[in-house]
Amino acid sequence: MSLYTYLGATALLLVLGGCASQESEQILADSEAQFQKVKENPDVLRSAPKDVIRAGESLARAQRLSSYWGSSDDVAHFAYLSQRYSEIAAQHSELKLNQERAARLDLERERLQLALREAKLLSVQQQGKWLEEQMVSLAAAETDRGLVMTLGDVLFDAGRAELKTSANRTVLKLVQFLQINPRRVVRIEGYSDGRGDAKENLDLSRARAQTVADVLIDLGIDPKRITVEGHGEAFPVADNASSRGRAKNRRVEIVFSDEQGKLGADR
């Protein structure tokens, strides 16, 4: 073999090795980002700690191997394992959260059914009085758009769309009222404060409104009786300059129709 042929072959091997190394480094970077995401998610850490540990161990091994020359295949292998464990951890967490949510809904459904059975035992006059008491307990206010009930930001985790368990009592009262008033419909409107990205605020406001709608549907309310809207940072009810004002602006409003099912004017 001539010197030029040898040098050419060597150069080709270096190029191929460099490409393989770049590919493994990209896989490693993706694995690091994915592991960081699951590691910082408290729900994943609580639901799938073993999978998170396996993901971290595989990632650490890939990182160690990445410093060794000629180990790009091993780096890619263990980085891939880390990615898979991270994905499995996220999937286990989602499954666990869905199971917990289903269990809570089953419990609330049982409570609702018991409350409805008790309500049916009341006389017509007593039912009317009971309904008035329920409306008062819902803390709904009469506005130019009709009767409006406000769910404050305290019922949601910061930046999240899931309802806290502390919201169950309020939602149950709302379901009871709608069950006994089958002709009424509702419009569920989500709002945010003025901080952050406007598009993200709009998406979060709608997601929160949709969460409330989903819970009502899960508890037996006909989806046809519910409309959902997200308004983001529009229509503030307080000054966004203070933390107290921003908290008031982060809300979900439930607008009730009249007894004939007619809703007030939209925004």
Backbone torsions as a table, in degrees:
resi	resn	phi	psi	omega
1	MET	NA	132.2	-179.5
2	SER	-74.6	163.8	179.6
3	LEU	-61.6	-41.0	-178.4
4	TYR	-66.3	-39.6	178.6
5	THR	-63.5	-42.6	180.0
6	TYR	-62.6	-45.4	-179.4
7	LEU	-64.6	-37.7	178.7
8	GLY	-65.1	-43.0	179.4
9	ALA	-64.2	-39.9	178.8
10	THR	-63.1	-41.0	180.0
11	ALA	-64.7	-40.0	178.8
12	LEU	-62.3	-43.0	178.8
13	LEU	-62.5	-38.8	179.1
14	LEU	-65.4	-40.0	178.9
15	VAL	-64.4	-46.8	179.2
16	LEU	-61.9	-41.9	178.4
17	GLY	-63.5	-37.7	178.8
18	GLY	-65.5	-39.4	178.8
19	CYS	-64.3	-44.5	179.1
20	ALA	-62.2	-40.1	-179.8
21	SER	-64.5	-42.2	179.0
22	GLN	-62.3	-40.7	179.6
23	GLU	-64.1	-44.0	-179.9
24	SER	-67.3	-35.4	178.3
25	GLU	-65.9	-35.7	178.3
26	GLN	-67.1	-43.3	177.3
27	ILE	-61.1	-40.9	179.2
28	LEU	-62.7	-43.7	179.8
29	ALA	-63.3	-41.5	178.1
30	ASP	-63.1	-39.9	179.7
31	SER	-64.9	-41.2	179.2
32	GLU	-61.9	-43.3	-179.5
33	ALA	-65.3	-41.1	-178.5
34	GLN	-68.8	-39.3	179.0
35	PHE	-66.7	-39.8	179.3
36	GLN	-60.3	-37.6	-178.6
37	LYS	-65.6	-46.4	-179.0
38	VAL	-73.5	-32.6	-178.9
39	LYS	-65.3	-31.6	-177.4
40	GLU	-90.9	-0.7	-179.7
41	ASN	-95.0	110.5	-177.2
42	PRO	-62.2	-30.7	179.0
43	ASP	-66.4	-40.3	179.3
44	VAL	-67.8	-44.2	179.5
45	LEU	-60.4	-36.3	-179.1
46	ARG	-75.6	-38.0	-172.5
47	SER	-89.1	-31.2	-173.9
48	ALA	-139.1	57.6	-176.3
49	PRO	-62.9	-36.4	-177.7
50	LYS	-65.8	-40.5	179.0
51	ASP	-66.7	-36.7	177.5
52	VAL	-65.2	-40.8	178.3
53	ILE	-62.4	-44.6	179.4
54	ARG	-62.6	-39.7	178.2
55	ALA	-62.6	-41.6	179.8
56	GLY	-67.5	-39.6	179.5
57	GLU	-65.5	-43.6	179.3
58	SER	-65.4	-39.5	178.9
59	LEU	-65.2	-42.5	179.8
60	ALA	-61.7	-39.4	179.1
61	ARG	-66.9	-40.8	177.4
62	ALA	-63.0	-38.8	179.3
63	GLN	-66.1	-38.8	177.7
64	ARG	-65.7	-43.3	-178.3
65	LEU	-68.4	-25.4	-177.1
66	SER	-65.5	-17.4	179.7
67	SER	-88.6	-3.8	-179.5
68	TYR	-97.4	133.7	178.9
69	TRP	-70.5	134.9	177.1
70	GLY	82.7	13.0	-177.7
71	SER	-112.5	26.0	-175.4
72	SER	-63.0	-35.9	178.1
73	ASP	-64.4	-41.2	178.5
74	ASP	-66.4	-39.9	178.1
75	VAL	-59.6	-48.1	-179.4
76	ALA	-62.4	-38.4	-178.7
77	HIS	-62.9	-51.3	-176.7
78	PHE	-74.3	-29.2	174.4
79	ALA	-65.4	-40.0	177.5
80	TYR	-63.8	-42.2	177.6
81	LEU	-59.6	-41.9	179.5
82	SER	-61.7	-42.9	178.0
83	GLN	-59.7	-45.3	-178.5
84	ARG	-63.7	-43.1	178.6
85	TYR	-63.6	-37.8	177.9
86	SER	-63.8	-42.4	178.8
87	GLU	-64.3	-42.6	179.6
88	ILE	-63.3	-40.7	178.5
89	ALA	-61.0	-44.3	179.5
90	ALA	-63.6	-40.3	179.3
91	GLN	-66.3	-42.1	177.3
92	HIS	-62.0	-39.7	-179.9
93	SER	-64.5	-44.0	179.8
94	GLU	-62.5	-42.0	178.7
95	LEU	-62.7	-44.2	-179.5
96	LYS	-63.0	-43.3	179.9
97	LEU	-64.5	-39.5	178.1
98	ASN	-64.8	-39.0	178.7
99	GLN	-65.4	-42.1	179.9
100	GLU	-65.7	-41.3	179.5
101	ARG	-64.2	-41.8	179.0
102	ALA	-62.8	-39.0	179.5
103	ALA	-65.3	-41.4	177.9
104	ARG	-63.9	-41.5	-179.7
105	LEU	-65.1	-38.6	177.8
106	ASP	-62.0	-42.7	179.3
107	LEU	-64.1	-45.6	179.8
108	GLU	-65.8	-35.0	178.4
109	ARG	-63.9	-40.7	178.0
110	GLU	-64.0	-41.8	178.3
111	ARG	-64.2	-40.3	179.4
112	LEU	-63.1	-46.1	-179.4
113	GLN	-61.1	-38.6	177.4
114	LEU	-64.7	-44.0	179.9
115	ALA	-64.0	-39.0	179.1
116	LEU	-66.8	-39.4	177.4
117	ARG	-62.2	-40.0	179.0
118	GLU	-66.1	-39.1	-178.6
119	ALA	-65.9	-35.0	-179.2
120	LYS	-67.3	-20.0	179.8
121	LEU	-80.1	-12.3	-179.0
122	LEU	-77.9	153.1	174.2
123	SER	-71.6	166.7	-180.0
124	VAL	-57.9	-42.4	-179.9
125	GLN	-64.6	-42.8	179.6
126	GLN	-65.4	-36.3	178.7
127	GLN	-62.2	-41.3	179.2
128	GLY	-61.4	-43.8	178.1
129	LYS	-65.1	-39.9	-179.2
130	TRP	-63.3	-40.3	179.2
131	LEU	-63.4	-41.0	177.7
132	GLU	-60.5	-42.8	178.7
133	GLU	-63.2	-38.1	179.1
134	GLN	-64.4	-39.8	179.3
135	MET	-64.4	-39.5	177.2
136	VAL	-65.0	-42.1	-178.1
137	SER	-68.3	-23.0	177.2
138	LEU	-75.3	-9.6	-179.7
139	ALA	56.5	41.6	178.8
140	ALA	-88.4	147.8	-178.0
141	ALA	-119.9	142.7	177.4
142	GLU	-81.6	125.3	-179.7
143	THR	-128.8	178.7	178.0
144	ASP	-69.2	-12.9	176.3
145	ARG	-95.5	-2.0	-177.2
146	GLY	114.6	-163.2	-179.9
147	LEU	-77.3	126.1	-174.6
148	VAL	-127.0	128.3	175.4
149	MET	-108.9	134.1	-177.1
150	THR	-111.4	126.5	171.1
151	LEU	-99.7	116.4	-176.1
152	GLY	-76.9	168.6	-179.0
153	ASP	-62.2	-21.5	-177.3
154	VAL	-64.0	-19.3	-178.8
155	LEU	-86.0	-0.3	178.0
156	PHE	-125.9	148.7	170.8
157	ASP	-71.8	152.5	-177.7
158	ALA	-57.4	125.9	176.5
159	GLY	71.3	8.2	-177.6
160	ARG	-116.5	157.7	-178.3
161	ALA	-99.8	-10.8	-176.4
162	GLU	-76.5	138.4	176.4
163	LEU	-74.8	141.2	173.3
164	LYS	-74.9	160.3	177.7
165	THR	-63.1	-23.4	179.2
166	SER	-66.4	-13.7	179.3
167	ALA	-85.5	-10.7	-173.4
168	ASN	-58.1	-42.1	-176.7
169	ARG	-63.4	-43.3	179.5
170	THR	-65.8	-44.5	-179.6
171	VAL	-64.1	-38.2	179.5
172	LEU	-62.1	-42.8	177.8
173	LYS	-62.1	-39.6	178.6
174	LEU	-63.0	-43.3	179.1
175	VAL	-63.5	-43.7	179.2
176	GLN	-58.0	-44.7	-179.0
177	PHE	-63.0	-43.9	-178.8
178	LEU	-69.5	-33.6	178.0
179	GLN	-65.1	-38.3	-176.9
180	ILE	-86.7	-11.0	175.5
181	ASN	-121.2	70.8	-170.6
182	PRO	-65.7	-13.8	-179.5
183	ARG	-91.7	-13.5	178.5
184	ARG	-77.0	144.4	173.8
185	VAL	-122.3	166.2	-178.3
186	VAL	-133.4	151.1	170.2
187	ARG	-116.9	120.3	-176.6
188	ILE	-101.7	119.3	-173.7
189	GLU	-117.8	130.4	178.1
190	GLY	-104.0	144.1	-179.4
191	TYR	-137.8	157.0	177.7
192	SER	-130.7	175.1	172.4
193	ASP	-84.7	-175.2	-174.5
194	GLY	-93.7	4.4	-179.6
195	ARG	-84.8	154.5	173.2
196	GLY	82.8	-168.9	-177.2
197	ASP	-74.5	131.4	-176.2
198	ALA	-63.0	-39.9	-179.9
199	LYS	-65.4	-43.6	178.6
200	GLU	-64.4	-39.0	177.7
201	ASN	-62.9	-41.1	179.2
202	LEU	-63.8	-44.6	-179.9
203	ASP	-63.7	-42.9	-179.4
204	LEU	-65.8	-40.2	-179.3
205	SER	-63.1	-40.5	178.6
206	ARG	-70.6	-39.2	-179.9
207	ALA	-61.9	-39.6	178.7
208	ARG	-66.1	-42.1	177.5
209	ALA	-63.2	-40.4	179.8
210	GLN	-66.3	-35.3	177.4
211	THR	-60.0	-45.1	178.5
212	VAL	-61.9	-43.2	179.1
213	ALA	-61.3	-43.2	-179.3
214	ASP	-61.4	-40.6	179.7
215	VAL	-65.1	-42.3	178.4
216	LEU	-61.7	-41.9	179.8
217	ILE	-65.3	-42.8	178.3
218	ASP	-60.4	-28.7	-178.9
219	LEU	-94.0	13.1	169.8
220	GLY	105.3	1.3	178.1
221	ILE	-80.0	133.2	-178.6
222	ASP	-62.7	126.6	179.4
223	PRO	-56.8	-26.0	-179.9
224	LYS	-67.3	-16.6	-179.7
225	ARG	-90.2	3.6	-172.5
226	ILE	-128.0	131.3	168.1
227	THR	-121.3	150.3	-175.0
228	VAL	-125.9	135.6	177.5
229	GLU	-138.7	147.6	173.6
230	GLY	-120.5	129.0	-177.9
231	HIS	-114.2	-1.4	178.2
232	GLY	58.9	-133.6	-175.8
233	GLU	-87.7	4.2	176.8
234	ALA	-71.7	157.5	176.0
235	PHE	57.5	52.9	177.0
236	PRO	-66.5	150.0	176.9
237	VAL	-106.5	-3.3	179.9
238	ALA	-150.9	172.8	-178.5
239	ASP	-75.3	129.5	178.9
240	ASN	-76.2	-2.7	-177.4
241	ALA	-75.3	-20.1	-178.8
242	SER	-114.7	154.0	179.4
243	SER	-64.5	-36.3	179.1
244	ARG	-66.4	-40.8	178.7
245	GLY	-65.6	-41.6	179.4
246	ARG	-64.0	-38.1	179.1
247	ALA	-62.5	-37.4	178.4
248	LYS	-68.2	-33.6	-178.4
249	ASN	-74.1	-26.1	177.4
250	ARG	-83.4	97.4	-170.8
251	ARG	-153.6	165.5	169.5
252	VAL	-123.1	125.9	179.2
253	GLU	-107.2	135.2	177.7
254	ILE	-112.4	112.7	-177.8
255	VAL	-96.7	122.2	-178.9
256	PHE	-92.1	143.9	171.9
257	SER	-78.8	175.0	172.6
258	ASP	-79.0	-175.9	-175.3
259	GLU	-68.3	-14.9	177.2
260	GLN	-94.0	2.0	178.1
261	GLY	87.1	14.7	179.9
262	LYS	-95.3	121.4	179.4
263	LEU	-85.9	153.3	175.3
264	GLY	-71.9	177.7	-177.5
265	ALA	-58.9	141.2	176.3
266	ASP	-75.1	168.7	177.1
267	ARG	-65.7	NA	NA
